[in-house]
Structures are given as C-alpha cells and as structure tokens.
Amino acid sequence: MQSTQPSSDGQAEVRIVAASPEVARRVAEILRHCFDATEQRSYPAGPDGGTRLDLTVDTTRPAEPARSWLETSRSMEDSHHRT
C-alpha cells in the first residue's frame, strides 16, 4: 500500500478526478505551470468511468501566478496569527 503522506513539508499530494482523461490532463497541466510537479499517475476513477490523476506538487518552488498567490496567503496567515 502506498503512503498518502507527502515526503516533505513543501510537497502536496493532488488527486484530480474528472469525467474524461483529457479534462484531468488539462487540470494537471495548469498545476505544472504553477508548481514543480511529479509525472502524473493515471487510474480509473470508478465503476461508472472517469479518470483519476495523482501527482505531487512542490510548493517551495512555485512559478507565477502561484508565487504571488502564496506570498499573499502567507502574509494573511501571519496577520491572523498575530492577533
């Protein structure tokens, strides 16, 4: 059985479930434009059809636009912890 725990603090496991493989691949491609990511692993989504893609993204090495979004969300998180 494979662990669902990310291998480091900056990594996140992402699961995409879509009705078609093409839709799942498009979402994965967008994530790869924002973050370093592993190659996707594709599985059937269930008995009714569909596709599930799993990949790991590294949030410590974001590209734009994720970099600016992460910086904004971190500064908002810091301000919430100070109050």
C-alpha positions in Angstrom: 0.0 0.0 0.0 1.3 3.4 -0.9 1.6 6.2 1.7 -0.6 9.3 1.2 1.8 11.3 3.3 3.8 14.0 1.4 7.5 13.4 1.5 8.4 16.9 2.7 6.8 20.0 4.3 6.6 21.8 0.9 5.0 19.0 -1.0 1.3 18.3 -1.5 -0.4 15.2 -3.0 -3.0 16.2 -5.5 -5.8 14.0 -6.8 -7.8 15.0 -9.8 -11.0 13.2 -10.7 -12.7 14.0 -14.0 -15.2 12.6 -16.4 -12.6 12.3 -19.1 -8.8 11.8 -19.3 -8.5 15.0 -21.3 -10.1 17.2 -18.7 -7.9 15.6 -15.9 -4.8 16.2 -18.0 -5.7 19.9 -18.6 -6.1 20.5 -14.8 -2.7 18.7 -14.2 -1.1 20.9 -16.9 -2.3 24.0 -15.1 -0.8 22.8 -11.8 2.5 22.1 -13.5 2.6 25.7 -14.8 2.3 26.9 -11.2 4.4 24.4 -9.3 7.2 21.9 -9.9 5.3 18.5 -10.1 6.0 14.9 -10.5 4.7 13.0 -13.5 1.0 12.2 -13.1 -0.2 8.7 -12.4 -3.5 7.8 -14.0 -6.1 5.4 -12.7 -9.7 4.6 -13.5 -12.0 6.8 -11.3 -14.5 4.1 -10.5 -17.0 1.7 -11.9 -19.0 4.5 -13.6 -16.0 5.6 -15.7 -13.9 8.7 -15.4 -10.2 9.2 -14.7 -8.2 9.9 -11.6 -4.8 11.5 -11.8 -2.4 11.7 -8.9 0.6 13.9 -8.7 2.8 15.6 -6.2 3.5 19.3 -6.3 6.3 21.2 -4.6 5.0 24.4 -3.1 8.5 25.5 -2.2 9.3 26.1 -5.9 6.2 27.9 -7.3 6.1 29.7 -10.6 3.9 32.7 -11.3 1.0 33.1 -10.7 1.2 30.7 -7.7 4.2 32.5 -6.3 2.3 35.8 -5.8 -0.8 34.0 -4.5 1.3 32.0 -2.0 3.1 35.1 -0.8 -0.3 36.9 -0.3 -1.8 33.9 1.5 1.2 33.6 3.8 1.1 37.3 4.8 -2.6 37.0 5.5 -1.9 33.9 7.6 0.8 35.7 9.5 -1.5 38.6 10.3 -4.2 36.2 11.6 -1.6 34.6 14.0 -0.5 37.9 15.4 -4.0 38.9 16.5 
